Structures are given as structure tokens and as C-alpha cells.
């Protein structure tokens, strides 16, 4: 099976669009389409169905996706096994639009000479991501470690380095559109929409804790058709709202007139730890950890809310 075709298939499945996946892979949309078409011919199935806003996985595509991801991880493990000490510093940022990716970008701007490999394991649960760290195929990842109350497995180390403050994202017709800030209690009458979050156990668990603590309604059901479609829905609605992190970066057309409203008194934060292998001797790791700890000390606040499992 052609690994480039598999890699492109996984990228398109994650982005929901051929163009967005091609941009991430640094290839043309035509090349991405050809790779996927070749993979479909070799398998004798259709992997994607086209929609008005991009593509969605067929039943066969859904069946292939977890195996395709495992193929790519196996390929990475094989490559790492024969290039010890020579490969780039490899970081899983989970999502290229959120705080970990932006922090890594800031670090890279301060150290532009390093060899850096930014990877995304968006649908890998925490156990799978930590297995990649233990195997040495990834040098570090960012996770909440909710299921273990912040403690990593044996052989790994963790440090809390991100408290991503919440903002509410709404369209111009939403009742909160013109407020300067809102309290968690003030959101009790405004349903929060976060589709497909149930597919991601760690954040889903955190938002369940948040909803329970402040009496919020957070809808995590329903399919996701990609960020672009999601933002268009928020912009056009007088009722829908969603949470975004202060450290996240989203772009939308000016005509959407979306509003990012800070949540305060207290400030709920999504706590993230950087996790690495205790015996990892990669020359960039120590500098990266120092950078994260220094940034965290400079930005940490006392007036924040985190779930009980993160208070340590």
C-alpha cells in the first residue's frame, strides 16, 4: 500500500477538504486528489463522498481510517529505529490551530536553526499518544492527563505548562454579541455547541466537568463538517455559541463578524501538560521545556478555575 496515498487519505479525512489537506502536506490539490484516487483504485472502494462544503468519509473510509493511522505510526517507528540521534525534534501539537502549536511556533522563531517536525495526532486518545512517547517516535505531546489526575505513566515525565483561558465565540446576532466579558454562571442560559467532541475522550471529559461545575449545557453530539463549515454555522446563528481557547487561532471572512468574548470570574482554563520520556536525550528537548516553563510562570494567574483532578 502506497504510504503517501495513505498519508494523504488521513490528512483529507482530518481536514474535510482536499485543499486544506494539500496545504498541510505542501502539495497541490490535484496531487492530493490523484493520491487518494490511486489508493481507492488499489483497494477497489470509494473512501470519500463529496459534499457542498468538502468531503466526508464513506463507510469504507471510516473502516480504513484507524488502520491507516496505525500504518503511518508503524512507518514512523521504523524510520526512527534506524536514525537514532539524527532525526528532527518531533512534537505532537494535537491541533495546528490551538495553543500548543502557537507556543511551538514562538519557540521555533527564537530558535530558527533547529530541525523541527510538527506532527498532529488529533484523534489519538491519550493512551495512544503516550504510547508514541514511550516508543520514542514522538519526543513530546500535550495532554490534560485527566484520567490519571495529571500523573504520566512509568518512564514518562509531565509538567503543566498551558492554562488555556476560555473565550465564547458567537455570531453578531447572538444575545452575547456585544458584551465585553461573561461569567460562567452567565452562560447557563446559552447552550454551547461543540459537535463531535465525544470522539475525543480527554477534552470531552474536561467539558463534562466544566458543565457540571457551572450548570452549563454543552452539546457534544452530531457530526463535524470541518472548521470552515462550523464557523459559518456560528456566524449565521442567533443561538449557537462555542468555546475557543485564548491561545487558539482561527480565521474567517470579515463578513462573519464573529465575536470572541472572554469568560471571567472565575476564568475557566483548559490545563495541558507537556509529556516526554524521562530518558529522552534529544538536544532540543531541554531548551523547549525551559521555554514552556518560563512562559507558564510569566502568564499563570490565581483567579482561574480547573477541575479537581487538575488541582495539584
PLY file of the C-alpha trace (Angstrom):
ply
format ascii 1.0
element vertex 312
property float x
property float y
property float z
element edge 311
property int vertex1
property int vertex2
end_header
0.00 0.00 0.00
1.39 3.40 -1.02
2.24 5.29 2.17
1.96 8.69 0.52
-1.56 7.80 -0.55
-2.36 6.63 2.98
-0.87 9.81 4.45
-2.93 11.96 2.08
-6.10 9.98 2.88
-5.60 10.59 6.62
-4.94 14.30 6.02
-8.10 14.73 3.91
-10.15 12.81 6.49
-8.94 15.18 9.20
-9.38 18.39 7.22
-12.65 17.52 5.48
-11.33 19.18 2.32
-8.74 18.28 -0.30
-7.36 21.82 -0.48
-6.80 22.13 3.28
-5.13 18.71 3.37
-2.94 19.62 0.40
-1.85 22.81 2.17
-0.86 20.81 5.25
1.10 18.34 3.10
2.66 21.12 0.99
1.37 19.66 -2.27
-1.21 20.77 -4.82
-4.88 19.88 -4.54
-4.55 17.98 -7.82
-1.73 15.88 -6.38
-3.77 15.13 -3.25
-6.76 14.07 -5.38
-4.57 11.80 -7.53
-3.04 10.12 -4.48
-6.43 9.36 -2.97
-7.84 8.21 -6.32
-4.90 5.83 -6.71
-5.47 4.45 -3.21
-9.16 3.97 -3.97
-8.32 2.07 -7.17
-5.86 -0.18 -5.35
-8.48 -1.00 -2.69
-11.46 -1.14 -5.03
-13.61 1.13 -2.85
-14.66 4.76 -2.55
-13.18 6.43 0.51
-14.84 9.86 0.28
-18.19 11.29 -0.79
-18.23 14.90 -1.92
-20.48 17.44 -0.18
-21.25 21.10 -0.79
-18.53 22.09 1.67
-15.90 19.46 1.06
-15.85 15.71 1.54
-16.94 13.15 4.12
-15.78 9.63 4.74
-17.78 6.77 3.26
-18.42 3.68 5.35
-15.34 2.09 3.78
-13.33 5.23 4.53
-14.39 5.13 8.17
-13.35 1.47 8.36
-9.94 2.21 6.84
-9.08 5.32 8.89
-7.84 3.72 12.17
-5.76 1.20 10.21
-4.32 3.95 8.03
-3.22 5.88 11.10
-1.59 2.78 12.53
0.25 2.23 9.23
1.68 5.74 9.42
2.70 5.29 13.04
4.40 1.99 12.18
6.27 3.69 9.36
7.43 6.42 11.72
8.60 3.85 14.26
10.54 2.00 11.55
12.20 5.22 10.39
13.09 6.28 13.92
14.57 2.86 14.65
17.29 3.32 12.04
18.01 7.03 12.57
18.69 7.41 16.32
20.05 10.81 17.27
19.77 12.20 13.75
16.09 12.92 13.28
14.32 16.24 13.82
12.77 17.18 17.16
9.26 15.75 16.81
6.33 17.33 18.67
2.66 16.33 18.63
0.64 19.56 18.88
-2.76 17.76 18.64
-4.24 20.58 16.53
-2.38 23.18 14.46
-4.82 25.94 15.39
-4.57 25.71 19.18
-2.27 26.88 21.96
0.38 24.10 21.78
1.02 24.78 18.10
1.25 28.53 18.67
3.68 28.06 21.57
5.82 25.76 19.46
5.83 28.39 16.70
7.03 31.03 19.18
9.80 28.66 20.31
10.84 28.00 16.72
11.04 31.73 15.98
13.51 32.03 18.86
15.49 29.00 17.60
15.10 29.07 13.80
18.11 26.81 13.25
16.64 23.69 14.86
15.25 20.79 12.85
11.61 20.54 13.83
8.95 18.02 12.84
5.44 19.16 13.81
3.01 16.25 13.90
-0.69 16.04 14.66
-2.38 13.11 16.38
-5.84 14.72 16.63
-7.88 11.57 17.08
-5.39 9.55 19.11
-6.59 9.10 22.67
-4.19 9.93 25.48
-3.08 6.32 25.88
-2.16 6.06 22.20
-0.30 9.38 22.25
1.64 8.38 25.35
2.49 5.07 23.71
4.13 7.06 20.91
6.19 8.94 23.51
7.19 5.68 25.22
8.18 4.17 21.86
10.37 7.19 21.09
8.64 8.01 17.81
7.47 11.37 19.22
9.55 13.48 21.61
6.70 15.30 23.36
2.95 15.71 23.32
0.40 17.95 25.07
-2.40 16.28 27.03
-4.56 17.02 30.06
-3.88 13.61 31.68
-7.39 13.77 33.10
-7.74 10.02 33.61
-4.58 9.91 35.76
-5.04 13.23 37.60
-2.03 14.72 35.85
0.33 11.82 36.52
2.08 10.23 33.50
2.79 6.50 33.14
6.02 4.98 34.42
9.05 6.13 32.45
7.44 9.38 31.34
7.57 12.88 32.81
4.96 15.65 32.72
4.79 19.34 33.55
1.73 21.56 33.39
2.68 24.35 31.02
-0.58 25.66 29.50
-3.68 27.09 31.14
-5.69 27.95 28.03
-8.30 30.53 29.03
-11.77 30.15 27.61
-13.49 32.53 25.27
-17.02 32.23 23.91
-17.31 32.54 20.13
-20.64 33.90 18.86
-22.10 35.50 15.77
-23.33 39.11 15.53
-26.99 38.21 16.23
-26.28 36.22 19.40
-27.55 37.80 22.68
-23.95 37.95 23.99
-22.51 39.53 20.86
-21.96 42.98 22.36
-20.81 42.13 25.88
-17.18 42.70 26.88
-16.96 39.56 29.04
-19.22 36.90 30.53
-19.10 34.81 33.70
-19.51 31.03 33.68
-22.80 31.50 35.53
-23.88 33.92 32.81
-23.56 31.14 30.23
-26.11 28.89 31.94
-28.92 30.09 29.64
-26.84 29.90 26.47
-26.26 26.41 25.03
-22.70 25.71 23.92
-22.23 23.73 20.71
-19.12 21.56 20.29
-20.01 18.86 17.72
-18.12 15.55 17.59
-16.33 16.26 20.88
-17.42 12.86 22.14
-14.89 11.40 19.69
-12.11 12.93 21.82
-12.30 11.49 25.36
-9.88 13.87 27.15
-11.47 17.19 26.14
-14.95 15.69 26.32
-14.28 14.70 29.92
-12.99 18.15 30.77
-16.03 19.89 29.26
-18.31 17.49 31.12
-16.59 18.62 34.34
-16.97 22.28 33.34
-20.66 21.88 32.52
-21.34 20.13 35.81
-19.49 22.75 37.85
-21.38 25.73 36.41
-24.68 24.26 35.25
-23.89 24.67 31.56
-25.45 22.91 28.59
-22.71 21.70 26.23
-23.91 19.77 23.17
-21.11 17.44 22.01
-23.18 15.28 19.65
-23.59 15.45 15.90
-21.10 15.26 13.03
-18.37 17.77 12.30
-18.00 19.00 8.72
-14.76 20.88 9.31
-13.80 24.19 10.86
-14.97 26.31 7.93
-18.49 24.89 8.00
-18.58 25.13 11.79
-17.63 28.83 11.81
-20.21 29.57 9.12
-22.91 27.97 11.30
-21.89 30.03 14.34
-21.80 33.25 12.32
-25.28 32.69 10.90
-26.97 31.70 14.16
-28.69 33.81 16.81
-28.47 30.96 19.34
-25.31 28.91 18.77
-22.16 29.61 20.75
-18.96 27.63 21.23
-15.83 27.66 23.37
-12.43 28.50 21.93
-9.14 28.82 23.74
-7.49 32.21 24.11
-4.38 30.62 22.61
-6.17 29.26 19.56
-6.02 30.80 16.10
-8.97 30.73 13.73
-9.50 32.76 10.57
-12.84 33.62 9.00
-14.23 36.05 6.40
-14.75 39.58 7.69
-18.43 39.32 6.77
-18.93 36.69 9.52
-18.34 39.36 12.20
-17.68 36.71 14.84
-17.02 37.86 18.42
-14.54 36.29 20.91
-15.76 37.04 24.44
-13.53 36.31 27.47
-15.01 34.17 30.25
-14.16 35.62 33.67
-14.89 35.49 37.41
-13.55 32.85 37.60
-11.60 32.18 34.41
-12.04 28.55 33.33
-8.86 27.21 31.78
-8.10 24.01 29.91
-5.00 22.62 31.65
-2.42 20.97 29.42
0.79 19.24 30.37
3.76 18.57 28.16
4.75 14.90 28.37
8.12 13.43 27.41
10.16 10.30 28.04
12.42 10.54 31.09
15.47 9.22 29.26
14.96 11.27 26.09
18.33 12.88 25.33
17.31 14.83 22.24
19.40 18.02 22.30
16.42 20.34 21.72
14.16 18.91 24.45
15.75 20.65 27.47
15.57 24.07 25.82
11.97 23.51 24.82
10.96 22.51 28.35
12.73 25.58 29.79
10.89 27.78 27.29
7.49 26.31 28.25
8.11 26.59 32.00
9.32 30.18 31.73
6.30 31.17 29.64
3.92 29.43 32.05
5.38 31.18 35.12
5.04 34.53 33.36
1.38 34.04 32.44
-0.07 31.94 35.31
-2.90 33.50 37.33
-4.60 32.73 40.61
-8.17 33.62 39.54
-8.68 30.55 37.35
-10.91 27.51 37.59
-9.79 23.97 36.82
-11.47 20.66 37.65
-10.50 18.94 40.88
-8.23 16.42 39.13
-6.03 19.28 37.89
-5.58 20.93 41.30
-2.23 19.70 42.49
0 1
1 2
2 3
3 4
4 5
5 6
6 7
7 8
8 9
9 10
10 11
11 12
12 13
13 14
14 15
15 16
16 17
17 18
18 19
19 20
20 21
21 22
22 23
23 24
24 25
25 26
26 27
27 28
28 29
29 30
30 31
31 32
32 33
33 34
34 35
35 36
36 37
37 38
38 39
39 40
40 41
41 42
42 43
43 44
44 45
45 46
46 47
47 48
48 49
49 50
50 51
51 52
52 53
53 54
54 55
55 56
56 57
57 58
58 59
59 60
60 61
61 62
62 63
63 64
64 65
65 66
66 67
67 68
68 69
69 70
70 71
71 72
72 73
73 74
74 75
75 76
76 77
77 78
78 79
79 80
80 81
81 82
82 83
83 84
84 85
85 86
86 87
87 88
88 89
89 90
90 91
91 92
92 93
93 94
94 95
95 96
96 97
97 98
98 99
99 100
100 101
101 102
102 103
103 104
104 105
105 106
106 107
107 108
108 109
109 110
110 111
111 112
112 113
113 114
114 115
115 116
116 117
117 118
118 119
119 120
120 121
121 122
122 123
123 124
124 125
125 126
126 127
127 128
128 129
129 130
130 131
131 132
132 133
133 134
134 135
135 136
136 137
137 138
138 139
139 140
140 141
141 142
142 143
143 144
144 145
145 146
146 147
147 148
148 149
149 150
150 151
151 152
152 153
153 154
154 155
155 156
156 157
157 158
158 159
159 160
160 161
161 162
162 163
163 164
164 165
165 166
166 167
167 168
168 169
169 170
170 171
171 172
172 173
173 174
174 175
175 176
176 177
177 178
178 179
179 180
180 181
181 182
182 183
183 184
184 185
185 186
186 187
187 188
188 189
189 190
190 191
191 192
192 193
193 194
194 195
195 196
196 197
197 198
198 199
199 200
200 201
201 202
202 203
203 204
204 205
205 206
206 207
207 208
208 209
209 210
210 211
211 212
212 213
213 214
214 215
215 216
216 217
217 218
218 219
219 220
220 221
221 222
222 223
223 224
224 225
225 226
226 227
227 228
228 229
229 230
230 231
231 232
232 233
233 234
234 235
235 236
236 237
237 238
238 239
239 240
240 241
241 242
242 243
243 244
244 245
245 246
246 247
247 248
248 249
249 250
250 251
251 252
252 253
253 254
254 255
255 256
256 257
257 258
258 259
259 260
260 261
261 262
262 263
263 264
264 265
265 266
266 267
267 268
268 269
269 270
270 271
271 272
272 273
273 274
274 275
275 276
276 277
277 278
278 279
279 280
280 281
281 282
282 283
283 284
284 285
285 286
286 287
287 288
288 289
289 290
290 291
291 292
292 293
293 294
294 295
295 296
296 297
297 298
298 299
299 300
300 301
301 302
302 303
303 304
304 305
305 306
306 307
307 308
308 309
309 310
310 311
